[in-house]
């Protein structure tokens, strides 16, 4: 845990994880980037609208026996709705993401190794076909790819969705810059036994993630946000 003064308002900012590089000041909403010894303000983040998520920054839980804490969130929108991406840091030092969408939860971790060249080319072809559309409907070539397969880190997963995604806002600590308006193409993947995968393409940069869907009860979450009816 490291403490800094916000370069915009002077309020104390605490980085709970050494893996976090970006953060949003909870007082003035300034987005800051952490350097070796200080912070630099790089913009202002709009306040995120309320939703019905029971999760919040500071929620703790367990994934496969390892305790984790939620230290940041990105709210992502697409043409049919939105979902939350919670940045989670495990007691074992791993950083991951807990995706929350319409009552479904998936934990994933970024693949550190470089993607196979053939797989990368297939991803770029899919994204190029998608971007060739009018932005309102999935182009025929990309639509035909739904149901096909991609292999990530030796796991063969089915392509179940491809969509434009935009960051609606962020809060807390994050390992990546997530300004409002950050646009990506997102490819969702599914395995036969609950395996989950996601490929995110930002301009020409590709990030791939692997994990699995999880039941709410299996997460054993604590320090939840109070919600009427829970």
N, C-alpha and C positions, 0 to 999 in steps of 0.2 A: 504494500500500500504506500503510495506517495501522494503528498499534498502540494498543491500549487495555488497561487493567486491567479484568478481569472484576469487576463490582460485587458479586458473591457470594463469590468465593474469592480474588480478587486476582491470579489467574494472567494472564499476557499473552495477549491475543487479537489476532489480526492479521486485518484486513479487506483482502483482496487486491484487491477491486473496489470502486470508488466507487459502483457500481450496487447493492451489497448494503446492505440496511437491517436485516435480522434475521440473527442467528447463534446457534449453540449452542456454549457453551464446551466444548472437548474434555476438560476436567479435571473440572468439577463438573456438567456437563450443564445449566447454567442457560441458558434462552432469554433473549436480550437484544435490545433494539431500540436502534439507533444514532441519536442526535440530532446536533446540529451539533458538539459538543465532548466528549460523554461517552456512556456506555452506561447503559441502565436495564434491570434484571432484571425479567422479566415472567412467570416460571414456570420449571419444571424439565422437561426432556425425558427420557423413558425411553431407555435404550440400545437402539439398533436391533439386532434379531437378525441373525446372520450369514446371508448368502445366497451363491449361487455366482456372483455377478457378478464379472467380471474388472476392472470399473471401480472407481475410488476417487477421493476428493477429492485433487486434484493430478494426475490423469490429463490428459495433453495429447493433442490430435489435430488433424485438419484437416477442415473442411467447405467444399466449393467453393473450395478454395485458401486459405482463411483459417484461421489457427491459433486454436484455442480451448483453454481450460482449464476443468476441472470444479471448481467451488468449493463446491458444496452439493448436498444430495440430500433429496428427500421420498420416503418409501416409502408407496405408496398401495395400499389393499386394497379388494376388492369381493367379492361373494358366491362367486365361483369362483376366487379367487386374489389375487395382488398384482403390482405392477410398480414400477419405480423411475423417478422423474423427476429427472434430474440438471440442476442449474442450470449453464449454460455461459456463459462470457464470452469473446468473441472479441477478437483483437488490433485489430480495427477498431472496438471499443467496443460492438458489439451484444451484447445479452443474449438468450439463448435457452434452450431445454430439449432435452435428449436423453432421450427416453423409451426405456426398456429393458424388454421383456416377452417372455419365453419365446424368447430368441434373436433377436428382431426389434428393430430400432432405427429411431427416427424423430426427426429434428431439426425443431423448429418455433420460430417467433417470434411474440410477441403482436402482434395488429393494433392499431396505435395509433389509427387513425381510428375514429370512431363508426360503429357498424353501421347499415345501412339500416333505416329504421323498420319496413318490411314484414318484413324478415328477422328483426329483433328480436322482432316480434310472433309470428312463426312459431315461433321458439325458445321463447318463453314458453308458447305453446300446447302444444308438445311436452312441456315440462317439467311443466306443470300436469297433463297427461294421465298422465304417468308417475307423478307424486306421488299421483295419485288411486288408484293400485293398492294392493295389500296389502303392498308392500315385498318380496315373495318372487317374484313373477312379473311380467313386463313386461305392463302393462295393454293390452287389445286396441287402444285408439286409438294408443298409442305403438308397439305392435308393428307396426301397419299403416303407420307412418311409416318403418320400416326399408325401405330401397330407394328412398325418395324423395330429393329433392335440396335442398341449401341453397347459396346463392351468397354466398361470403365474399370481399370484396375482388376482385370480378369473376371469381372462380374457382368454377365449378359443381362441387360435390362430392356424392357419394352418402352418405346416412346409413346407417352399417353397424352401429352399436351405441348403446345408451343405457343407462346404469347408475348406481346409487348408488356413490359412491366415498368412502372415509374415509382420512384421513392416519393412518398407523400410527406415524409418528415422522419426525424430520428431523435433519439434521446439517449442519455447515458454515455457509456464508453463503447467504442467500436474499433475493430481492427482495420477498417477501410473507410475512406471518405464517402459519406452518404448524404450529400446535400439534397435538398428538396429539388425535384425535377430530374434526378439521375435516372437515365433511361437505359434499359437493357432488354435483350431478348432472352426469355427463360424457357428452357426445355425440361419438362418433368419426365422422370423415368420410374418404372415400377418393376419389381421382381416378383417371382411366383410365391414367395413366402413373406411378404411384407417389406422386402428391401426397397429402399427409396434412393433415388438419385436425382441430381439437378445439375444442369449445365447453364451457366450464366455468361452471356456474351455482351461485353461493354465495348462498343466500337469494334476493335479487332482483338481485344483481350478476352481470353477464355478462362473461366474458373469452373472447375468441376467438383461436385460434392457427392459423397456416398454416406448412407446411413440406413435407417429403417423407420417405419411407422411404429408408434408406441401408443399403448393404452394410457389414458389419463391416470388411472389408479396405480399403474406401474411406475409412474414418475415420483410418487410420494412427496408431492410439493408441499412446502411450508412457507409461511409468511406471504400468503396470498392477499390479493386486494379484496376488501370486503364488498360483496355483491348481494343484494337482496335476493333471497331464494336459495343461496348456496349454504 
